[in-house]
């Protein structure tokens, strides 16, 4: 998350996209025979509110022709997580495999190690004394609270016969207009919902084709 400099993996792929999306895509492809054989299976991708930072820039996912910014790299990969769930569910629901994505909340772990203390304060996760703020009503959660939506997506009977959905706070998230982008970093503790571009079936198909080509 938020690597300060543009970093490529051994294949030449931008590391956020490679780690957060392509690795999961490739693993799921390998597991598909077992998932289908299970009869009823769910694939749950941990995305993020951070998908608001960027759509998938299909003609330059590796930042070869545009300026790199840490949260653009992270945001693109998180949008890919959401689109992957849309694409996987469309392809595999007839085989008994459903897919979901989710935002767990703003949880202070080593994932955020590349942020400065000042940046974390700007995000609203630390108070002025440096104490971590816990307030689930503002998405500021413990690890256990953050895991709740993941477990719900994986096991809840209320999601039977559903799929391709983005969830948060143990419920299906509302759709947000693509034009609703006038927000500040600390709005991650207040605003909810999924951007329309992240659940677009056409974009999901385009990402699927791109991902298959990148791991070929």
N, C-alpha and C positions, 0 to 999 in steps of 0.2 A: 504494500500500500504506500503510494506517494513516494516512490523512489526519487531522490532529488535530481538525479541525472538520467538521461536516456540510456537504457541498458538493454542490450540484445542477448538472447540466448545463443547456444551453439549453432542453431539453424538460421540465425539472423532475424528472429522474431522479437518484437518488443516484449519485455519480460512480464508486465502486467497482463497483457493479452495472452501470452503463452502459458503463464502459470495459472491465472484465475479462470481462463476459459478453455484454451486448447487442451490442457492436461485433463480437465474434467470431461471434455468432449471425447477425447481418445480413450480414457478409461471406461466411460459408459459404452462406447462402441464395442470394446472388448467384453463387457459384461452382458451385452444384450441377449446372447443365447440363454444365460442363466436367468435373467430377468423375465424373459418370455416364458421360460419353463416353469417359473413360479406360479403362473396363472394370474396372480394379482400382485403387482409390484409398483412401488413409487420411487421416483428419482427426485431428490430434493436438492436444489442448488441454493447455496447461501449467497445471495446478491447483496444489495445495499441501497440505502437512500442515496448513496453517492452516484447511482446511475444517472441522476439529474445533471451531473457535470458534463456528460458527453454521450451523444449517440455513437454508434459504431461508424467510424469514418471508413467506409469500405474501400475507397481508392487510396487510402494511406494509413492502414492500421498500425504500421511500424514507424510512423513519424519520419519518413524519409524526405517528405517535401513540405512539412509544416513544423512550426516551432513546438518543441516538447514542453509540456507543463505537467508536473506530477499528478495533479488531480484529473487532468484530461486523460492520462494513461489509465489511472485507476477507474475513473468513471466509465470509460469505454469498455473496460473489461467487465464491469458490473452490469452494464446494459447487455453485454453479450451473455452473461449468466441468465438474465431474464428472457432474452430471445431464445436461448437454448432450450429452456423449459417449454416455451411455446412450440418450437420446432419439433422437439422430441415427442411431446404429447400428441401432436397432430400425426406423426408418423407411426407411433407405437400403441395408441389407445386400442386399436383393433386387436392387438396382441396381448392386452391386459396390462400394459405398462403405462402409467400416468406420471406426469411430471409437474413439479411446482418450483417456484422460486420465492425468496423471502428477504425481508430486511429484519435482522435480529434486534436492532437498536444500536445506540451509541454506547459501546462497552470498552472500557479502558483496559487493553491488553497490549502485548508486545507488537500487535499488528500496527499500532500507531507509533512505532518507535522512531520513525523518520520525521515526525512533527516536533517542532520546538514547543517549549512550555507555553510561550506566548500564543502560538497557533492553537494549542489546546484550550487556552483560556478564551480565545476568539470563538472557538466552536461551542463554548458554553459548558464544557465538561469539568472545568476546575474553577473553584471560587478564587477570590483575591488572595487568600492565604495559601493557596496551592492544594487545598483539600478536594478530593474527587467528589463530585456531586452525583448523588443517586436519587433519581426521581422518575420512576417508570412512566408517569403521565406525560413526561417530556422526552421519552425514549432513552433516558439515562439509566441503564440497567446493569445488574450484576450478570455474570456469565450464565448463572442458572436461569435468570429471567429471560435473557436473550435466547437461551436454548428452547424456551417454551414453544415458540412459533415453529421451530424446526421439528420438534417432536409432534406437534399438532399436524403439520403438513404430512408427516410420515405415517401417522397412525389414526387420525380422527375419522370415525365413521361418517361424520357430517360432510366429508369431502369425497365420499364414494361416488363414482360415476362423474367426477369432475376432474379437471386437469388444465394445464397450461396457464395457471393462475399465479399472480404475484400476491404474497400475503405479508401482513405485518400485524403485530399486537394480537396474535391468535385470531385473525380474521382475514377475509379476502380484502385486499386494498381497493380503494376507489380509483378510478381513472382520472388523471390530471391532464389538462390541456397542454399541448406542446408549447403554447405561447406563454404559459405561466412560469416564467423564468426569472422574475424579479425577486430574488431572494438572497439573503446573506448567509455566510457559513453557519452561523448558529441557528438558522432555521431548521437544521437537521434535528433539532430538539423539539420542534413544534409542528412543522408541516408533515403531512402524510400523503400517501397515494403513489401511484405509478404513472410515469410519463407515457403518453400514447405511443411514442416511437419505440418504446421498449417492449411492447406487446403486439406490434404490428406483424401480422402473418407473413406479409411479403418480405419484410426485413428479416424475419426468422428464416425464411427459405434461402434468402441471399447469404445469410451468415452460415447456414448449414453447408451450402455449396462451397463457400470460401474455406470453411474449416476442414472439409474433406480434402480439398486441394492442398491445404497447408500441412496436413499430416500424412499425405500420400508418400 
